[in-house]
Structures are given as structure tokens and as C-alpha cells.
Amino acid sequence: SGDMNHILGLCKIYVDSIGRDSFESVRVEHHRAKSEHMEVSDILINLQDPAAPWLYEKVKGLGYFCTGILPASSKCDYLIMQTMLYGTIDYNIFQTPPQFRELLEAVRLLDPEGDL
């Protein structure tokens, strides 16, 4: 299911259980986010689901890339993937402390448009 925050321009899609129709559901929510003019879309995938690697590979085709892991609770941990629906990320404008530059570079390398 997708939660749209029109104030932040953010869509969050939670995938707690992965089945045959999961990718299609994500695709529908992704389209809905674009049609509602969200700027960013996050997908949170349950890492304890054995099909998580399959869904990860599928959503990369929609332009999503890994941005982190959310240790949620005893219920599950989530892999966070994100895409920009409008615009691009300018990694050169971040004022990053030295200890986080390597992390920012790792995220940039996962971004399909990070080298542009």
C-alpha cells in the first residue's frame, strides 16, 4: 500500500508480504505517485521475506535504488529503496561531514543517474 504525503511530495510504499502480484501493486502505486505529482517515492521491502531479492531486482527497473535499511521492530526490518519522480539529485550540493562522505558516495553509486 502507498501513503501519499502531499505536503512533503513523498510517497511511501510498504511491502510487508511478497507474492505474485507484489510487483504489479508497486507499479500501480508508483504510477499513482507520479500522477499525484509526488517528487520522491520510497519503497520499504520486508527483508525477512524470502522473495525480497526478487522484488529488489524488479523495482530497480522502475528507477529505484537502495538508500538504506530500517531496523523496524521485532516484526521485520526493511530495505529502503528510493527514486526521484521529478528532477534529479545534485550530489555536489550536499555539505557532508568527512565521516559521512563515503556513505554519500555509496548511495550515489547506487543511483542509476548518480554518474550524470
N, C-alpha and C positions, 0 to 999 in steps of 0.2 A: 504494500500500500504506500501511496505517496502523500506526504504532507507538504502543502504549499504555504510558504510564508511570503506574502506579497510585500510586506514592509522591507524585508531583507533581500527579496528576489531570489529566494533559496527553496529548492525542492529537496526533500529527504525521502528516499525510497528505502524502506526496511524490508529485507528478505530474511525471514526467520526460518522458513522451511522451503527447501528447493525441490521442485517437482518438474514434470514435463512442461508445464505451462509457465514456469517462472520467468524464462527469458522473454516470452511474449508479454507477460504482465509488466515487466520492467520496460520493455519497448513502448508499451501503451502509456505508462506513466512518464517516460522520457518525452514522448510526443506531447503529452498534456502540459508538461512543464514548459516546453518551447511555445506552445500555443497560448499559455498564460503569461508569457514574457518573463519567465524566471531567468535570472542571469547565470546561476550556478545550480548544478544538480549533484547531490551526493547519493551514493548507493551504499547501504550498510548490509554486508553479507555475513550471515551466521557462519563463523569459522568452524563450528563443530559439525556442520552438515557435510557429509561425505562428498556431496556434489558441488561444494564451494569452488574447487578449482575449475570445474566445467563452466560455471556461471561467470567466474572471473574472466576466463578467456572470451566468452561470448560478449560480455559488456564492453570489453576493450574495443570491439568492433564498432561500438556506438561512440567511441572517443573518450571513454572513462579511463582513468589511470589511478593507481594506488597512491593514496596520500597518508595512510596510517592505519593503526589498529586501535580499536576502542575496547579495553577490558571492561565489559559492561556489568556483569554480575555473575552469580552462580548459574544463571540461565544460559548465557553464552557470551562469547567475545565476538566482536565484529571487525571485519576488514572494511576499511573506508575507501571508497573509490569516488572520484570527482571528475566532472567535466564542466567546462565553461560553455554555456549555451549561446552567449553573445559576447563578442570581444575575445581577447586573449590575455594571458598573464604576462606582465613585463617583469621578469625576474630581476632585472637590473635596478629596479626602484626600491627593492627591499633593503632596509637598513638592518642588517643581521649581525648580531654579536659574533665574534670569531668562533665560539664554541658551537654555533648553530649553522655556520656556512656549509659545512659538509652535509648536513641534513637537508638544507635547502637545495643543494646541488643534486642530491639523490632524488628528491622529488622532481626537480626539473628534468632529469634524465628519464623519468618515467612518463612525463608529459609528452604525448605524441607531437605537440607543437613546441616543445621546450627548446629545440635547437634552432628555431626560426628567428 
